Amino acid sequence: MSDERRMTTDRFYGGVTNRLENLRSMLEYVRAHHPPREQLVDWVLSNTPAGSSDAVDHHLAFLASIELIDLTDEECTLAEYGEQWLQTQEPETLYKALSEGVKGFETILTALSQGSMTDEEIMTLLTSRFDEAEMSTPGPAIRHREWLQVLGYLTREDGVNRITDTGEALVAEKGDHSDLSPSIWRPPDGVSVGDTLTQDEIEAAFETGFGYRITGINPRRDDHDHRYVLVFAREDGPYDDSVRDGQFEYIGEGLSGDQSETSPGNSTLIDATSSDIPVHFFYQNTTEDGWEYQGLVDVCDYEFKKRDGREVLVFTMEHQDVDGTDRTDSGDHTLTAEQEILEEVLAEESDTHSSEESYTEVRQRVRDTVFRRLVRQIYDGTCAICGQCRETPDGIPEVEAAHIRPKEDGGPDTVANGLALCKLHHWAFDNGWLAVSDDYEILVKEAPDRDGYYEFKQLEGKRLELPDNDAVLPASKYLKKHRELQDF
């Protein structure tokens, strides 16, 4: 039997603290007056932060889809769940309306009952569980999470979501864990990052049998046909993988001849660069018999390189944070703040834009705003190249937030892809005069016949003025891409 529920949910007006109050007031108005649709739209515009009649109409259609109201042009009345909730005020009634009308709520709560999750992990969970959950950003997952937060089933702190006692009780009451395979998305029960495991222990933890000595790339599928990968690297292995905390390179499979993009392991890792396929990473030192579990890694990119007379695939991988905190500086929440600010502004602005196209425009504008604000804040209004800090008489900093890998080439709005630069050096950085080495030294293009060359040449070899927190330093992959684009 097919599941006809919708995949996405909508907010209603107000933040987490007052959404239910706004919803209750509207439902009470509907019950008392049975207003025509146009009149109900006007009421919402007058009594909530709503700013667009089209957006209000969009949100009302969502409430009708989960049977809180019956919506017609002539008369709007309470539907089954709207009537029940006004009578009982019990969160489980609204949860039932949401979960019977929208996919994913049970999935999220069940996963949270087994451990905390970030919004990005919730997004990954939904896109794995539901083929139709097409998400490139956590926005749709955030709307799911907000409803669960509004109902008191989860709490959120420092960018991490945790189930409440009420949520635990609801999961226990429903008793359905059949739609998840949690070991795919986080360390299995009893396994932590840094643990050393034998092959038997790995097979038991991931409920899989290899039937041979484990090495290399091992694509697997769980009981629900979800793909995941177990990747193994040995210190003295044939691929000479060099693994460090953070970002590292991993050589693809194929011991002789040119490696192929179509081999099972390589093709799965290539898919993982653009799809949400969990990749669990293990490493073995020459002095150890077992495998150190290093947790989940992201496959950032791949390329063919010439090694020992043959073409091999080199995958760029990066260790994930299992617990939602930064591995290099767990006391700093700058990166969490980036997401929090973005979510806050999106929640305010998206209510006034009903179409997906308009919402996308708002989301990008907000990302631009957050990116500029955070980069200038992290660098304390100082140019990373010349160290100058200038302000207007009104206190507005001169420095601009520069993208290292340009947005038009796919560069993201994240602080790791940002530098605070004065106007002159922003122009020079974007137009090929300047680049930065992986050691954060300034490189200058050799063009002595061009005006400005000798001014820029004085910067050669100078180290960038950088923030103290390693967690927000420019990422080497973006610096490298910038050098490639500017022919350094």
Secondary structure as GFF3:
##gff-version 3
##sequence-region A 1 488
A	DSSP	alpha_helix	19	33	.	.	.	ID=ss1
A	DSSP	alpha_helix	37	47	.	.	.	ID=ss2
A	DSSP	alpha_helix	53	65	.	.	.	ID=ss3
A	DSSP	beta_strand	69	71	.	.	.	ID=ss4
A	DSSP	beta_strand	76	78	.	.	.	ID=ss5
A	DSSP	alpha_helix	80	88	.	.	.	ID=ss6
A	DSSP	alpha_helix	91	101	.	.	.	ID=ss7
A	DSSP	alpha_helix	105	112	.	.	.	ID=ss8
A	DSSP	alpha_helix	119	129	.	.	.	ID=ss9
A	DSSP	alpha_helix	139	150	.	.	.	ID=ss10
A	DSSP	beta_strand	154	157	.	.	.	ID=ss11
A	DSSP	beta_strand	160	163	.	.	.	ID=ss12
A	DSSP	alpha_helix	165	174	.	.	.	ID=ss13
A	DSSP	three_ten_helix	182	184	.	.	.	ID=ss14
A	DSSP	beta_strand	196	197	.	.	.	ID=ss15
A	DSSP	alpha_helix	199	205	.	.	.	ID=ss16
A	DSSP	beta_strand	217	221	.	.	.	ID=ss17
A	DSSP	beta_strand	227	234	.	.	.	ID=ss18
A	DSSP	beta_strand	247	251	.	.	.	ID=ss19
A	DSSP	alpha_helix	264	272	.	.	.	ID=ss20
A	DSSP	beta_strand	279	284	.	.	.	ID=ss21
A	DSSP	beta_strand	291	307	.	.	.	ID=ss22
A	DSSP	beta_strand	310	319	.	.	.	ID=ss23
A	DSSP	alpha_helix	334	349	.	.	.	ID=ss24
A	DSSP	three_ten_helix	350	352	.	.	.	ID=ss25
A	DSSP	alpha_helix	356	378	.	.	.	ID=ss26
A	DSSP	beta_strand	400	403	.	.	.	ID=ss27
A	DSSP	three_ten_helix	407	409	.	.	.	ID=ss28
A	DSSP	three_ten_helix	415	417	.	.	.	ID=ss29
A	DSSP	beta_strand	418	421	.	.	.	ID=ss30
A	DSSP	alpha_helix	423	430	.	.	.	ID=ss31
A	DSSP	beta_strand	434	436	.	.	.	ID=ss32
A	DSSP	beta_strand	442	444	.	.	.	ID=ss33
A	DSSP	alpha_helix	453	457	.	.	.	ID=ss34
A	DSSP	three_ten_helix	470	472	.	.	.	ID=ss35
A	DSSP	alpha_helix	476	485	.	.	.	ID=ss36
###
